[in-house]
Amino acid sequence: MGVINSREKNPIPGVDYSEVCFPDEFHLGTGIFTTVVEAGSLKKMSPIISNVLNEPYFLMIVTINLGIDQVTVLIGKAHDEGAIDRKVFNIPKDIVVEDSHDFTVAFMDWDIKALTLNGKELENVPVARD
């Protein structure tokens, strides 16, 4: 049982880095995924879509959309399969768009447990299930 840490610098425009950590290399459904947006990027672009993919075993997509003041998080195993879990979180109205921000998703057993913004847990919005 080994830990997997993978950090990518500037994976997409507006993102300083993204990093995924799996505490158990044999259980990719549990871990943490962090996206740090560059200072001012929330002011310039929306949405910002950050993802991590290890096909066919793991996929996470984090969509930060200030146009609707929400972040949508999807977790699954591959592009051709439906999401295992999907959660939506509210972005605080008083977010300072000129600053850099840390969005961190915690997930366990393929269930999205929380999303924090700069260490503060965001409100989960109920979503309709298919």
Backbone as ProteinMPNN parsed JSONL, in Angstrom:
{"seq_chain_A": "MGVINSREKNPIPGVDYSEVCFPDEFHLGTGIFTTVVEAGSLKKMSPIISNVLNEPYFLMIVTINLGIDQVTVLIGKAHDEGAIDRKVFNIPKDIVVEDSHDFTVAFMDWDIKALTLNGKELENVPVARD", "coords_chain_A": {"N_chain_A": [[0.851, -1.173, 0.0], [0.955, 1.907, -1.142], [1.428, 5.477, -1.138], [0.122, 7.841, -3.433], [1.117, 10.767, -4.928], [0.592, 13.468, -7.023], [1.512, 16.273, -8.766], [0.774, 18.991, -10.852], [2.085, 21.657, -12.563], [0.722, 24.688, -13.713], [-1.515, 23.494, -15.305], [-3.648, 24.272, -16.915], [-4.693, 27.372, -18.486], [-4.907, 29.984, -16.093], [-4.787, 28.408, -13.851], [-2.663, 27.843, -11.206], [-1.535, 25.507, -10.055], [-2.414, 22.005, -9.948], [-3.169, 19.276, -7.808], [-3.186, 15.903, -6.867], [-3.818, 13.509, -4.348], [-3.607, 10.255, -3.296], [-4.089, 8.185, -0.627], [-3.8, 5.44, -0.693], [-2.546, 3.435, -3.083], [-3.974, 1.394, -4.261], [-6.604, 1.987, -3.972], [-8.272, 4.144, -5.472], [-10.525, 5.637, -5.071], [-10.513, 7.215, -2.854], [-9.257, 10.176, -1.475], [-7.607, 13.357, -2.025], [-8.092, 16.248, -3.971], [-6.643, 19.066, -5.238], [-7.008, 22.326, -6.509], [-5.39, 25.196, -7.375], [-6.092, 28.39, -8.127], [-4.779, 31.02, -10.121], [-3.883, 34.348, -9.052], [-6.287, 36.755, -9.818], [-7.377, 35.258, -11.921], [-10.006, 34.297, -11.645], [-11.44, 36.527, -12.136], [-11.052, 36.97, -14.798], [-11.717, 34.669, -16.306], [-14.326, 32.336, -16.802], [-16.179, 29.458, -17.093], [-13.661, 27.888, -14.978], [-12.127, 24.925, -15.586], [-10.929, 22.213, -14.02], [-9.153, 19.172, -13.958], [-8.435, 15.697, -13.234], [-7.11, 12.737, -14.517], [-6.856, 9.276, -14.774], [-7.106, 7.072, -16.757], [-8.398, 3.781, -17.218], [-9.24, 4.147, -14.621], [-9.731, 6.355, -12.882], [-11.366, 9.504, -12.649], [-11.756, 12.924, -12.157], [-13.546, 15.908, -12.219], [-13.547, 19.333, -11.796], [-15.469, 22.089, -11.859], [-15.333, 25.437, -11.814], [-17.427, 28.019, -11.549], [-18.053, 31.215, -11.709], [-20.07, 32.645, -12.861], [-22.463, 31.549, -12.08], [-22.005, 31.346, -9.458], [-21.09, 28.889, -8.366], [-19.515, 25.69, -7.747], [-19.021, 22.736, -9.436], [-18.528, 19.336, -8.881], [-17.381, 16.304, -10.142], [-16.965, 12.797, -9.877], [-15.581, 9.79, -11.048], [-14.919, 6.757, -12.94], [-14.101, 6.624, -15.617], [-14.164, 8.275, -18.86], [-16.202, 7.263, -20.542], [-18.116, 6.242, -18.879], [-20.814, 6.933, -16.618], [-20.889, 9.521, -14.088], [-19.879, 8.62, -10.797], [-20.35, 9.989, -8.483], [-21.722, 13.217, -7.916], [-21.509, 16.544, -7.001], [-22.594, 19.798, -5.998], [-21.49, 22.994, -5.076], [-21.833, 26.075, -3.302], [-20.279, 29.154, -4.103], [-18.945, 31.651, -2.069], [-20.463, 34.875, -2.051], [-18.86, 37.022, -1.475], [-16.296, 36.532, -2.414], [-12.976, 37.349, -3.237], [-12.076, 38.214, -6.259], [-9.696, 39.012, -7.338], [-7.697, 37.741, -5.982], [-5.563, 34.824, -5.376], [-6.794, 31.482, -5.134], [-7.53, 28.499, -3.288], [-9.0, 25.575, -4.058], [-10.161, 22.692, -2.689], [-10.961, 19.331, -2.904], [-12.312, 16.754, -0.995], [-12.568, 13.274, -0.958], [-14.072, 10.058, -0.43], [-14.24, 6.597, -0.706], [-15.403, 6.776, -3.299], [-17.208, 8.819, -2.939], [-17.98, 12.184, -2.831], [-16.951, 14.143, -0.301], [-16.455, 16.75, 0.723], [-15.893, 20.203, -0.178], [-13.461, 22.602, 0.021], [-12.711, 26.078, 0.25], [-9.942, 27.848, 0.282], [-9.427, 26.594, 2.714], [-11.839, 26.755, 4.073], [-14.913, 25.173, 4.53], [-17.271, 24.715, 1.937], [-20.764, 25.357, 1.225], [-22.878, 22.673, 0.453], [-24.979, 22.107, -2.268], [-28.165, 20.783, -2.769], [-28.748, 18.455, -5.399], [-30.627, 17.33, -8.212], [-31.108, 13.9, -8.819], [-30.433, 11.537, -11.432]], "CA_chain_A": [[0.0, 0.0, 0.0], [1.754, 3.114, -1.246], [0.762, 6.757, -1.358], [0.355, 8.476, -4.729], [0.994, 12.228, -4.994], [0.939, 13.969, -8.347], [1.283, 17.72, -8.855], [1.029, 19.521, -12.183], [2.206, 23.121, -12.585], [0.036, 25.348, -14.831], [-2.136, 22.504, -16.193], [-4.495, 25.012, -17.85], [-4.62, 28.806, -18.191], [-5.613, 30.429, -14.901], [-4.539, 27.509, -12.711], [-1.261, 27.81, -10.793], [-1.221, 24.079, -10.042], [-3.392, 21.059, -9.411], [-2.471, 18.182, -7.136], [-4.033, 14.833, -6.351], [-3.157, 12.62, -3.394], [-4.327, 9.038, -2.93], [-3.334, 7.559, 0.456], [-3.616, 4.017, -0.987], [-2.456, 3.283, -4.533], [-4.92, 0.381, -4.717], [-7.973, 2.466, -3.745], [-8.273, 5.499, -6.01], [-11.774, 6.312, -4.726], [-10.324, 8.004, -1.629], [-8.113, 11.075, -1.566], [-7.789, 14.809, -2.034], [-7.703, 16.902, -5.222], [-6.528, 20.507, -5.013], [-6.795, 23.231, -7.635], [-5.073, 26.548, -6.923], [-6.234, 29.32, -9.246], [-3.863, 32.16, -10.066], [-4.457, 35.65, -8.69], [-6.964, 37.443, -10.91], [-7.944, 34.397, -12.967], [-11.46, 34.196, -11.499], [-11.985, 37.764, -12.698], [-10.87, 36.951, -16.248], [-12.271, 33.514, -17.012], [-15.326, 31.523, -16.123], [-15.698, 28.678, -15.955], [-12.346, 27.25, -14.958], [-12.374, 23.489, -15.46], [-9.719, 21.505, -13.613], [-9.458, 17.742, -13.866], [-7.368, 14.706, -13.127], [-7.56, 11.534, -15.206], [-6.011, 8.092, -14.863], [-8.06, 6.196, -17.43], [-9.841, 3.851, -16.975], [-9.435, 3.934, -13.185], [-10.125, 7.509, -12.08], [-11.613, 10.785, -13.292], [-12.415, 13.959, -11.362], [-13.675, 17.187, -12.907], [-13.977, 20.424, -10.92], [-15.844, 23.235, -12.679], [-15.498, 26.636, -10.986], [-18.208, 28.901, -12.407], [-18.506, 32.413, -10.996], [-21.288, 33.131, -13.497], [-23.593, 31.062, -11.282], [-21.5, 31.266, -8.078], [-21.078, 27.496, -7.927], [-18.495, 24.742, -8.183], [-19.558, 21.393, -9.636], [-17.484, 18.316, -8.785], [-17.768, 14.967, -10.592], [-15.963, 11.75, -9.691], [-15.944, 8.565, -11.737], [-13.804, 5.877, -13.289], [-13.65, 6.82, -16.992], [-14.998, 9.187, -19.643], [-17.357, 6.611, -21.155], [-19.046, 5.825, -17.83], [-21.411, 8.052, -15.902], [-20.259, 9.884, -12.817], [-20.268, 7.846, -9.62], [-20.918, 10.98, -7.572], [-21.719, 14.602, -8.406], [-21.958, 17.48, -5.973], [-22.516, 21.216, -6.344], [-21.203, 23.806, -3.892], [-21.952, 27.521, -3.499], [-19.122, 30.019, -3.89], [-19.39, 32.837, -1.332], [-20.643, 36.094, -2.864], [-17.812, 37.998, -1.154], [-14.981, 36.058, -2.841], [-12.15, 38.404, -3.842], [-11.663, 37.605, -7.523], [-8.322, 39.415, -7.657], [-6.765, 36.912, -5.209], [-5.383, 33.405, -5.66], [-7.668, 30.69, -4.264], [-7.288, 27.06, -3.172], [-10.204, 24.749, -4.021], [-9.726, 21.333, -2.369], [-12.029, 18.338, -2.816], [-12.032, 15.532, -0.23], [-13.468, 12.202, -1.38], [-13.832, 8.787, 0.243], [-15.047, 5.498, -1.255], [-16.087, 7.301, -4.483], [-18.21, 9.787, -2.501], [-17.418, 13.512, -2.587], [-17.283, 14.476, 1.089], [-16.422, 18.188, 1.003], [-15.075, 21.108, -0.972], [-13.061, 23.774, 0.795], [-12.156, 27.233, -0.444], [-8.934, 28.422, 1.19], [-9.54, 25.93, 4.01], [-13.183, 26.885, 4.649], [-15.844, 24.278, 3.847], [-18.349, 25.372, 1.209], [-22.103, 24.786, 1.354], [-23.286, 21.716, -0.562], [-26.31, 22.394, -2.792], [-28.831, 19.552, -3.221], [-28.946, 18.353, -6.845], [-31.533, 16.256, -8.631], [-30.434, 12.68, -9.301], [-31.056, 10.945, -12.627]], "C_chain_A": [[0.893, 1.23, 0.0], [0.895, 4.334, -1.496], [1.105, 7.254, -2.76], [0.122, 9.97, -4.571], [1.411, 12.652, -6.387], [0.542, 15.434, -8.433], [1.66, 18.189, -10.253], [1.0, 21.046, -12.128], [1.548, 23.655, -13.857], [-0.623, 24.361, -15.804], [-3.041, 23.129, -17.251], [-4.34, 26.5, -17.538], [-5.469, 29.162, -16.969], [-5.39, 29.575, -13.672], [-3.043, 27.466, -12.43], [-0.769, 26.37, -10.743], [-2.444, 23.284, -9.609], [-2.605, 19.887, -8.846], [-3.483, 17.171, -6.633], [-3.198, 13.965, -5.421], [-4.096, 11.468, -3.08], [-3.522, 8.361, -1.824], [-3.051, 6.075, 0.227], [-3.659, 3.83, -2.497], [-3.44, 2.267, -5.104], [-6.373, 0.792, -4.513], [-8.052, 3.934, -4.165], [-9.558, 6.264, -5.71], [-11.688, 7.153, -3.477], [-9.092, 8.888, -1.791], [-8.511, 12.532, -1.513], [-7.315, 15.329, -3.39], [-7.765, 18.409, -5.01], [-6.292, 21.226, -6.334], [-6.537, 24.615, -7.058], [-5.126, 27.464, -8.142], [-5.325, 30.525, -9.024], [-4.604, 33.427, -9.659], [-5.051, 36.298, -9.935], [-7.636, 36.563, -11.938], [-9.461, 34.254, -12.855], [-12.152, 35.422, -12.091], [-12.008, 37.705, -14.225], [-11.584, 35.814, -16.96], [-13.266, 32.761, -16.149], [-16.068, 30.742, -17.196], [-14.227, 28.301, -16.095], [-12.614, 25.777, -14.693], [-11.046, 22.791, -15.201], [-10.06, 20.027, -13.497], [-8.202, 16.923, -13.669], [-7.929, 13.411, -13.7], [-6.47, 10.476, -15.158], [-6.911, 7.005, -15.438], [-7.57, 4.759, -17.437], [-10.196, 3.85, -15.488], [-9.989, 5.122, -12.409], [-10.313, 8.741, -12.951], [-12.28, 11.713, -12.293], [-12.388, 15.243, -12.17], [-14.23, 18.196, -11.91], [-14.221, 21.639, -11.813], [-16.173, 24.411, -11.764], [-16.171, 27.687, -11.867], [-18.741, 30.084, -11.607], [-19.758, 33.009, -11.612], [-22.537, 32.705, -12.743], [-23.199, 30.882, -9.817], [-21.513, 29.842, -7.529], [-19.862, 26.753, -8.467], [-19.18, 23.387, -8.295], [-18.388, 20.418, -9.635], [-18.075, 16.983, -9.222], [-16.631, 14.013, -10.309], [-16.48, 10.484, -10.37], [-14.708, 7.767, -12.089], [-13.302, 6.053, -14.718], [-14.611, 7.744, -17.721], [-16.268, 8.526, -20.165], [-18.345, 6.035, -20.146], [-19.636, 7.072, -17.191], [-20.654, 8.339, -14.619], [-20.764, 8.976, -11.707], [-20.904, 8.778, -8.601], [-20.771, 12.355, -8.205], [-22.254, 15.481, -7.289], [-21.737, 18.902, -6.475], [-22.372, 21.998, -5.046], [-21.336, 25.284, -4.246], [-20.63, 28.217, -3.226], [-19.618, 31.248, -3.131], [-19.448, 34.072, -2.237], [-19.509, 37.091, -2.638], [-16.407, 37.534, -1.544], [-14.237, 37.202, -3.541], [-11.531, 37.824, -5.114], [-10.24, 37.98, -7.933], [-7.282, 38.527, -6.974], [-6.612, 35.512, -5.807], [-6.258, 32.624, -4.681], [-7.365, 29.202, -4.397], [-8.634, 26.351, -3.032], [-9.752, 23.307, -3.804], [-10.93, 20.429, -2.152], [-11.53, 17.158, -1.994], [-13.051, 14.485, -0.663], [-13.059, 10.899, -0.704], [-14.79, 7.741, -0.322], [-15.952, 5.982, -2.384], [-17.223, 8.261, -4.142], [-17.506, 11.112, -2.217], [-17.885, 13.954, -1.208], [-17.359, 15.974, 1.338], [-15.611, 18.906, -0.061], [-14.75, 22.294, -0.08], [-12.511, 24.838, -0.142], [-11.241, 27.924, 0.547], [-9.099, 27.881, 2.607], [-10.908, 25.995, 4.658], [-14.169, 26.044, 3.833], [-16.984, 25.063, 3.203], [-19.663, 24.62, 1.382], [-22.409, 23.888, 0.161], [-24.727, 22.025, -0.962], [-26.951, 21.083, -3.224], [-29.027, 19.586, -4.741], [-29.876, 17.196, -7.136], [-30.709, 15.093, -9.161], [-31.185, 12.142, -10.507], [-31.927, 9.771, -12.262]], "O_chain_A": [[1.512, 1.56, 1.012], [-0.223, 4.235, -2.001], [2.237, 7.106, -3.22], [-0.947, 10.393, -4.13], [2.463, 12.243, -6.878], [-0.613, 15.793, -8.205], [2.717, 17.839, -10.777], [0.014, 21.646, -11.7], [1.787, 23.138, -14.948], [-0.327, 24.387, -16.999], [-3.188, 22.591, -18.349], [-3.902, 26.857, -16.445], [-6.602, 28.701, -16.83], [-5.761, 29.968, -12.567], [-2.249, 27.102, -13.297], [0.273, 26.04, -11.309], [-3.372, 23.811, -8.996], [-1.526, 19.547, -9.332], [-4.505, 17.531, -6.049], [-2.019, 13.718, -5.675], [-5.233, 11.673, -2.652], [-2.371, 7.991, -2.056], [-2.168, 5.507, 0.87], [-4.699, 4.044, -3.12], [-3.711, 2.277, -6.304], [-7.281, 0.03, -4.844], [-7.921, 4.841, -3.344], [-9.664, 7.437, -6.067], [-12.683, 7.751, -3.068], [-8.025, 8.421, -2.19], [-9.584, 12.896, -1.031], [-6.275, 14.91, -3.897], [-8.808, 18.956, -4.649], [-5.49, 20.796, -7.163], [-7.374, 25.149, -6.33], [-4.322, 27.34, -9.066], [-5.131, 30.983, -7.898], [-5.805, 33.559, -9.893], [-4.399, 36.379, -10.975], [-8.401, 37.066, -12.762], [-10.137, 34.104, -13.873], [-13.312, 35.354, -12.497], [-12.868, 38.308, -14.866], [-12.015, 35.976, -18.101], [-13.076, 32.578, -14.947], [-16.552, 31.352, -18.149], [-13.639, 28.384, -17.173], [-13.248, 25.42, -13.701], [-10.157, 22.781, -16.051], [-11.126, 19.667, -12.999], [-7.081, 17.377, -13.899], [-9.064, 13.03, -13.415], [-5.309, 10.747, -15.462], [-7.411, 6.14, -14.719], [-6.377, 4.545, -17.654], [-11.344, 3.58, -15.133], [-10.647, 4.934, -11.386], [-9.533, 8.996, -13.868], [-13.26, 11.336, -11.651], [-11.36, 15.624, -12.73], [-15.248, 17.951, -11.263], [-13.297, 22.152, -12.443], [-17.163, 24.385, -11.033], [-15.567, 28.187, -12.816], [-19.752, 29.972, -10.914], [-20.447, 33.798, -10.965], [-23.549, 33.405, -12.759], [-23.966, 30.331, -9.027], [-21.894, 29.61, -6.382], [-19.271, 27.123, -9.482], [-19.842, 22.941, -7.357], [-17.38, 20.644, -10.304], [-19.133, 16.575, -8.741], [-15.463, 14.364, -10.477], [-17.662, 10.152, -10.277], [-13.606, 8.045, -11.617], [-12.171, 5.665, -15.011], [-15.732, 7.973, -17.267], [-17.313, 9.173, -20.224], [-19.321, 5.397, -20.54], [-19.027, 8.142, -17.222], [-19.884, 7.512, -14.13], [-21.939, 8.608, -11.681], [-21.874, 8.415, -7.935], [-19.816, 12.62, -8.935], [-23.305, 15.209, -6.708], [-20.829, 19.173, -7.26], [-23.038, 21.71, -4.052], [-20.993, 25.696, -5.354], [-19.945, 27.916, -2.249], [-20.628, 31.833, -3.522], [-18.576, 34.275, -3.082], [-19.224, 37.914, -3.509], [-15.422, 38.086, -1.052], [-14.821, 37.93, -4.343], [-10.583, 37.041, -5.052], [-9.65, 37.322, -8.791], [-6.11, 38.554, -7.347], [-7.418, 35.078, -6.63], [-6.447, 33.044, -3.54], [-6.997, 28.716, -5.466], [-9.323, 26.501, -2.023], [-9.037, 22.753, -4.639], [-11.802, 20.714, -1.331], [-10.454, 16.622, -2.26], [-14.248, 14.765, -0.729], [-11.882, 10.657, -0.438], [-15.996, 7.971, -0.406], [-17.133, 5.639, -2.424], [-18.107, 8.493, -4.968], [-16.545, 11.155, -1.448], [-19.082, 14.12, -0.978], [-18.228, 16.432, 2.081], [-14.772, 18.319, -0.743], [-15.641, 22.913, 0.502], [-11.927, 24.536, -1.183], [-11.698, 28.511, 1.528], [-8.931, 28.613, 3.582], [-11.129, 25.361, 5.69], [-14.254, 26.178, 2.612], [-17.581, 25.945, 3.82], [-19.681, 23.418, 1.648], [-22.227, 24.282, -0.99], [-25.593, 22.186, -0.102], [-26.337, 20.331, -3.98], [-29.421, 20.609, -5.3], [-29.91, 16.208, -6.404], [-29.723, 15.293, -9.871], [-32.406, 12.268, -10.603], [-32.528, 9.152, -13.139]]}, "name": "protein", "num_of_chains": 1, "seq": "MGVINSREKNPIPGVDYSEVCFPDEFHLGTGIFTTVVEAGSLKKMSPIISNVLNEPYFLMIVTINLGIDQVTVLIGKAHDEGAIDRKVFNIPKDIVVEDSHDFTVAFMDWDIKALTLNGKELENVPVARD"}
